[in-house]
Amino acid sequence: MQPSLGTATGRRRLLVSYAAIAMPMAAMGMPIAVYLPRFYAEVVGLSLATVGLIFTVARLFDVVTDPLMGVAIDRYQSRWGRRKHWVALAIPLLCLAVWKVFLPDVAAAPGAFYLTFWLLVLYAAYTMLTIAHLSWGTELATGYDARSELYGWREIFTIAGMTLVLALPAALELAGQEAQASKVASMGLFCLVLFPVLVVPLLRYVPDSQEAKQAALPLAAALRLLLGNPLLWRLLAADLLAGLGTAVSGALYIFVAIAYFELPSHASLALLFYFLAGFLAMPLWLRLAYRYGKDVTLKGALVYAAAVNLALLATATPGSVLGLWGFTIAFGIAFGAAPTLLRSMMADLTDADELKSGQKRAGLYFALLTTTNKLGAALGVGASFTILDWAFGFIPGTANDQGALDGLLLTYALGTAGGLLLAALPLLAYPMTRARHNEIVEALRAREAAAGPG
């Protein structure tokens, strides 16, 4: 096992080199949830239901590809290590897909097939990069708190990427440029610059292990271990539900700011400060996790975020600048807690699995985590768009009646709060404490020492 980050030389460079690639990853992922559905509905001209269906189908495709990718990443290493070649392969595919999705030729009227195909390519490459990167982290940090620190740094760069990419449309709005095509294109170009630049320190400075080849577990035995791991399924359920709530918020926030609050000039700038609030609050969540444990801190963050959204039903007022900004910043404080702590908790479960199975299967475990998050996101976007279209008759970019606007606010607040509150339920009485994880780590070290250097 690798030493904890706290004992490694060049710790700060290692943390930054590992985490920085999350900046363009997040800068790409945020517009997919917030800007692209609206862009393809209003600018390209696809119906809201069609856009919702395409984004849902593309995400559901990941339910198949994510576990397969996780198994492949665990099984096939190269002379560069276990993860680096997967990262190097993913970057050019991702750049091509970003170009096609973010900078389409609108004059050529790209249709549903175009969007579906290039979204599938983008998601497949993103899956490859994400699983390789997240599972790599389990080997760089092995301690209970060291993993929170590592994934916390990753989340800090994630939020920084979202904040910076949101500054682009905000700057365009302040300059009087309201064209959605320009905003989406600027975000795509931002990602196309950062991906090749920031992958260099990751591949150069972050060590990658070479594991001795082990006999693979029989499929039936491997499935029994997965199906018989209740903590895994509890964590996956929490991730799916948190992803659903977050996706409803991401998909509908711009609509709420523009259509319900009637503040189009504030929409992108307020969203920018949402992520800035999350960025500034990350040290707080990490300190709470160090003191009270990951699961307790995570449950607190989920309940807090749900309460903020439920309060919106009573406080939202059209034209209220203070109302929009107050809600946005209060909600943004909780943004980074769930992804950081869920990933750190999943890394701890890979140690428990290794102790039982004798296999390093972090790729598979993080593939399952990314699958449930994407499934939750797909359900959140698809369900919220369908409800708005079919139940309330909300049409983006047009004058909607009060019933449609009330339906928009209700769908946003209840969908977000409901998902976040339900996500806390599987974490009740969660037994993987710091003490229990320390016992697992010591048992793994003792087994390695008994096995000898070979």
N, C-alpha and C positions, 0 to 999 in steps of 0.2 A: 504494500500500500504506500502511496505517496505521503510525505510528511505534511502536517498541517501548514496552512499558509502562514501562520504565526512564526514558524521556525525557518521558513525558506529565505534564502538570500535574494535580494532584488524583489522583495515582496510587492512593493508599490508598482514597479514596472510590470510585474507579472499580472497584477490585478487590472491595471489599465489596458495592457495588451490583450488580455483575455476579454475584458468587458466591452471594449470600444466598438467592436463589430456590431454590438446590439444597437448602436445609434442609427445606422442606415436600415437595419432590420425593422426597428420601430418606426422610423420615418417612412418606410414603405407600408407597414401594416396599418398605421393609423388612418391614412387616407382611404385605404380599402374599406374600412368600416364606416368612416364618416363622410368622405367626399365622393368616392367613386359611385356608390349607388345613386346618389342624387345627380351626379354628372351624366351617367348613362341614361337616367330617366328624363332629365330636363333638357340636356344639350344634344345627346345622341338621338333621343326620341323613343327609346324603348318604354313600354308601359311599366308602371310601378310594380305590378304583380309579376311581370316577366323578369324585371331586374331582381326582385326578391327571390324568385324561383332559381335564377341562374346562380346567384351567390350562395343559395342554400345547397343546390346540387354540387357546386364546386367544393364546398366545405364537406359535404357528405362523402365525396370521393376520397377525402383524406382519411375517412374511417377505415378504408381498405389500405391505402398507401402508407399511412403512418406506421402501423405495426410491422408491415413488410420492410419498410425502410429501417426501423429500429433493429430488427433481426439482422438485416444485411450489415448495418454499421457495427453491430456487436461481433459479427462473424468474420468479416473480411477486412483485414488490416493490410498495410503495405510496408515497404521498407522505410517510409517516413513515420510510421506509427499507426495508431488505431483510428485517429480522427482527421488528421490533416488532409489526407487525399480527398475525403468527402467534402470538406470545406472548399478546397481548391476547385473541385468539380462543380459545386453548387453555384459559385459566384458568377461565372459567365452565363450560365443558363438563367439565373435570376435577373441579370442585367438586360438580357434580350427580352424577357417577359415584361419587365418594368417598362421598357421602351414601347412595347406594343400596347400595353394596357393603359399607361398614363399619357402617352402621346399618340393616340390613334388619329388617322386621317378622317376627321369628322365629315369632310366634304364627300368622302367615299361611302358615307352612311354605313359604318360597321354594324352588322346585325347581331342577333342573338348567338349565332354560331361562332362568330369572331370573338365575342366577349367570353363565351364558355371555353373555347379552346385555349386562349391565352391565359385565362384565369387558372385553368388546370395546370398549364406549364409553370406558371408563377407559383402556385401552391406546392407543386411537387418539388421544385428547387428550394423553396423556402423551408419545406419539411426536411429536406436533406441537410440544409445548413443548421436549422434549429436543433434537430435531434443530435447531430454530431457535436454541436457547441454545448448544449446543456449537459449531455452525458459526459463530455470531456471534463466538465467542472467537478464531477464526483470524484475524479482521480486527483485533481489539483487541491482539493480541500476535503479532509476527512473528519474533522472535528465538528461537533454539534453547532457551536457558534461560528466556527470558521466558514461553514457553508452558508450560514446566513449572511456573513460578511461578503463572501464571493458573489452570491446571487443578488445581494443588496447592491454591490458595485455594478453588476450587470443591469439591475433595474434603474440605477441612477443614470447610466448611459442611455438606457431605453427612454426614460422620461426626457433626457436632454435631446435625444433625437426627435421625439414628438414635439417638444417645445420649439426647437429650431425650425423644423419643417412647417410648423404652424405659423411661424413668424413670416414666412413667405407670402401666404395669402393675406395675412393681416397687413403686411407692408403694401401689398397691391391694393387692398381696400382703402388704406389711408391715402394712397396716391390717386385714388379715384378709379382704379381699374377693377371692375366688378365681374369681368368675364370669367366664368367657371373654367373654361378651357385653359386659360392662362394660369390660373391657380393650380390646377391639376398637373399641367405640364411642368411648372416650376418645382413642384414636389417630386415629380419623377426624375427630373434632371439632378436635383439635390442627391437623390439616392444613387444615381448613376455615377456621380463623382465620388461619393464616400465609400461605396462598396470596394472598389479596387484599391483605394488608398488605405483603408483601415484593415483590410485582410492581411496586409504585409506584416505588421508587427505581431499579429496573431500567429501567423505561420512561422515567423522567425524567432520570436522570443518565448513563446509558450511551449513548455516541454510536452511531448506526447509519448505515451508508453508503448512498449513492445511486449505483449504478453505471450508467454509460452502457450502453444496451441493445446487446448484441452478438448477431450472427447465431449461432444455435444450431448446434452440430456436427450433421451428419447422424447418424442413429441408428447406422448401421453403423460409422461412424468412432468414435463415442463408445464403442460396445461393444468395438471393437478396442483402444482405449486402456485400458479397464478390464480386459479379459481378458489383455492383454499386460503387465500391471503385476504382476510377481511379488511385489514388496514388499507391495503391497496385500493379496494373498491370503495371504501369510505372516502379516501382522498380523491379518487376519480369523480365520485358523485359531487363532492364539494367543488371541484374544479369545473365540472360541467355546469352546475347551477350558477357559480360565480361568473363564468363566461357568458351564460345566457343573460344575466342581469346587466353585465357590462356592455354586451353587444346591443341590447335595447337602448341603453343610454347613448352609445356611440352612434348608432344609426339614426336616432331621432333628435339628438341635441340641436343640430343646426336648424331643423324644422321648428323646434320649440322656440329657439331664440328668434328666428325670423318671423314665423307665422303667428305664434301665440304671444310672445312678448313684443312683437312688432319692432324689433331692434336689429335690422339687418346689418347696420354698420358696426355693431358691437359683437356679432356672432363669432367671427374668427379670432378677434382679439381676446374676448372672454375665454374662449377655448384654450388659447395660448396660456392664459393665467391659470386655468384648471391644471394643466400639466406642470406649470411652474410651482404651484402650490404642492403638487405631489412630489416634485423634486426636492423642495425645501423640507418636506415632512419626512423624507426617507430616513434620516438619522434618528428621528424620534421613534419610528416603528422598529428600527434595529435595536435601539436601546431597550425598548419594551420587550422585544423578543429575548434579548440577553438576560433580562431580569425575571420575566414571568414565563418564558417558554414560547415556542413558536405557535402552538395551537391556541393558547389563551389569547395571545396578541392578535392572531388572525380572526378569531371569533369576535373580539372587540371591534376590530376594523370593519367587519362585515355588518354588524349591528349598527354601528355609527353611520356608515354610508347609507344603509337602508332607511334609518330615521331621517336623515337629511332629505332623501327623496320623498318620503311620505309627507314631510312638512311642506314640500313644494305645492301639494294639492291645496293647502290652506293659504299659502302666501303669494302664489304667482298672480301677478297683475299686469295686464298689457301696458306697455310703455314704461314699466318700472326698471330703470337702469340699476338701481340699488338692489332690487329683487333678483335680477338676473346675475349680477356680479357676485352678490352675497352667496346665493345658492351655488354658483359655479366654483368659487374658491373653497367653500365649506366641503363640497363633495370631492373636490380635487385632492384635499388633504389625505384621503384614504386610498388614492389611486394605486400607489406602488406597493401597498402592504400585501395584498392577496397573491399577486404573481411571485413576489420574492419569497414569501413564506411557504407557499405551496411547492415551489421548486426545491427549496431547501428541505422540506419535509419528505418529498419524494426521493431526494438523494439519500436521506437516512434510511428509507425503506429498501433501497438497493443494497445497503450493507446487510440488512436482515435477510434479504433474499440470497445474497452471496454466502452467508453463513449456513443457510439451509441447503442450497443447491450446489455450492462449490463453483458457481459460474458468475462471471461479471456480465450482468445483463442490463446495465444502465441505459443503453440505447433503447431496448424494448420498453423499459419502464417509463422513460421520458417520451417515447413514442405514444404510449397509452395516454400520458398526461396531455400531450399536444393534441391528441385525437379528441379527448373529451372537451378540451377548451374550444377547439374548432367546431365540434358538434354543438356545444352550447351557443357559440357565436352564430352558427348557421341557423339554429332554431330561433335565436333572438331576433336576427334580421328578418328571416322569412316570416315568422309569426307576426311580428310588429307591423311589417309592411302590409301583410295580407289583412290584418285586422283594420288598419287604417283605410285600406282601399275598399274592402267589402263591407265592414261593419259601420264605418263612419263616413265613408265617401270623401275622405281627405285627398285632395289633389295638390301636389307640390307646385309652387310657382304660380298659383292662381289665387283669387279671392275666395276663401272658404267661409261657409256660414258658421255660426257660433257652435252648433252641434258638432261639426267636424273638428273645430278647434278644441272644444272640451274633450272630445274623444282622443285627440292628439296628446293633450296633457295627461289624461287618465292612463293611456297606454304607456306613455313614457314613465310616469312615476310608479305605477303599480307593477309594470313589467320589470323595471330596474330594482325596486325595493323587494319585490317578491323573490326574484332570483337570488339576491344577496342574502336575504333572511333564510331561505331554504338551504343555502350553501353552508350555513353555520350548523345545521342539524346533524349531518354526518360526523361532525368533529366533537360532539358532546362526549365527554369521558374518553378522550383520545389518549391511548396508553403509551405512545412513543415519546417518553420524556427524555430529558437530557441524561438522567441516570441510566435509563434503559439503553439508550444509544451508546453510552460509554461502555457498558457491559458488552455490547455487540462488537464494538471496535476492538476492545481488548481480546475478545475471543478470536477475532480474525487475525490479530497480530500474533497471538499464541499459536494458532494453526500454521501461519506462515513461518514462524520461527522453528516449529517442529519439523516442517517440511524441508527446511534448509534452503540455501541459495538457489538450488536448481529448481 
